[in-house]
């Protein structure tokens, strides 16, 4: 399967704050020259309600589970929910470059 044909999922491990989640998702929404990709957020339940963010980013799938709070546990939760042939992993403390998805999709 060629890289251009592979589906991509971006998994965001959310451990910092609701504001950081919104900032990271906004940066992902603004990706340039990127192939179609879906986004999964695996959030620490201690961050609070994700309802406002869910409304603003209705195409994103959100997951949170009591007792699942470390970055590794949350990454595992997000990876299980990922549907893409290629999976890109980031945290809500990161601000992806506008061409990050594109550059990672073409990397071999």
C-alpha positions as CSV (number, residue, x, y, z in Angstrom):
1,X,0.0,0.0,0.0
2,X,1.4,3.4,-1.0
3,X,1.8,6.0,1.7
4,X,-0.7,8.3,0.0
5,X,-3.3,5.6,0.3
6,X,-2.7,4.9,4.0
7,X,-5.2,6.3,6.5
8,X,-3.9,8.4,9.3
9,X,-5.0,8.8,12.9
10,X,-3.6,11.4,15.3
11,X,-3.7,10.4,18.9
12,X,-3.5,13.3,21.4
13,X,-2.6,12.3,25.0
14,X,-4.3,15.0,27.1
15,X,-2.6,15.4,30.5
16,X,-2.1,19.1,30.9
17,X,-5.3,21.2,30.7
18,X,-8.5,21.8,28.8
19,X,-7.0,24.9,27.3
20,X,-4.0,22.9,26.0
21,X,-6.4,20.4,24.4
22,X,-8.2,23.1,22.6
23,X,-4.9,24.7,21.4
24,X,-3.6,21.4,20.1
25,X,-6.8,20.5,18.3
26,X,-6.9,24.0,16.7
27,X,-3.4,23.4,15.4
28,X,-4.4,20.0,14.0
29,X,-7.5,21.5,12.4
30,X,-5.2,24.1,10.7
31,X,-2.9,21.5,9.1
32,X,-1.8,22.4,5.6
33,X,-1.3,20.1,2.7
34,X,-2.3,17.1,4.9
35,X,-4.1,14.0,3.8
36,X,-7.4,13.3,5.4
37,X,-6.8,12.2,9.0
38,X,-8.9,11.5,12.1
39,X,-8.2,12.6,15.6
40,X,-8.5,10.7,18.9
41,X,-8.1,12.4,22.3
42,X,-7.3,10.3,25.3
43,X,-7.8,12.6,28.3
44,X,-7.0,12.4,32.0
45,X,-10.4,12.4,33.7
46,X,-9.0,14.8,36.3
47,X,-8.9,17.6,33.7
48,X,-12.6,18.1,34.0
49,X,-15.6,18.0,31.6
50,X,-14.8,17.8,27.9
51,X,-18.3,18.8,26.8
52,X,-17.4,22.3,25.6
53,X,-14.4,21.0,23.6
54,X,-16.6,18.1,22.2
55,X,-19.0,20.7,20.8
56,X,-16.2,22.8,19.2
57,X,-14.5,19.7,17.7
58,X,-17.4,17.4,16.9
59,X,-15.3,15.4,14.4
60,X,-12.8,14.3,17.2
61,X,-13.3,11.2,19.2
62,X,-12.7,11.6,22.9
63,X,-11.9,8.9,25.4
64,X,-11.4,9.1,29.2
65,X,-11.5,6.3,31.8
66,X,-11.3,6.5,35.6
67,X,-8.0,5.2,36.8
68,X,-6.3,5.8,33.4
69,X,-4.2,8.9,34.1
70,X,-0.5,8.3,33.2
71,X,0.7,9.3,29.7
72,X,1.4,5.6,28.9
73,X,-2.1,4.5,30.0
74,X,-3.7,7.3,28.1
75,X,-1.6,6.6,25.0
76,X,-2.6,2.9,25.2
77,X,-6.3,4.0,25.4
78,X,-5.9,6.3,22.4
79,X,-4.0,3.7,20.3
80,X,-6.7,1.1,20.9
81,X,-9.2,3.6,19.5
82,X,-7.1,4.6,16.5
83,X,-8.4,3.4,13.1
84,X,-5.6,4.6,10.8
85,X,-2.9,2.5,9.0
86,X,-0.5,5.1,10.4
87,X,-0.7,6.5,13.8
88,X,0.8,9.8,14.9
89,X,1.1,10.4,18.7
90,X,1.4,13.7,20.4
91,X,0.5,15.3,23.7
92,X,-1.6,18.4,24.5
93,X,1.5,20.2,25.7
94,X,2.7,20.1,22.0
95,X,1.7,22.6,19.3
96,X,2.1,20.7,16.0
97,X,3.7,22.6,13.1
98,X,1.2,23.5,10.4
99,X,2.7,20.8,8.1
100,X,3.3,18.2,10.8
101,X,0.8,15.6,9.6
102,X,1.9,16.0,6.0
103,X,5.6,15.6,6.9
104,X,5.0,12.6,9.0
105,X,2.7,11.0,6.4
106,X,5.5,11.2,3.8
107,X,8.2,10.0,6.2
108,X,9.3,6.5,5.7
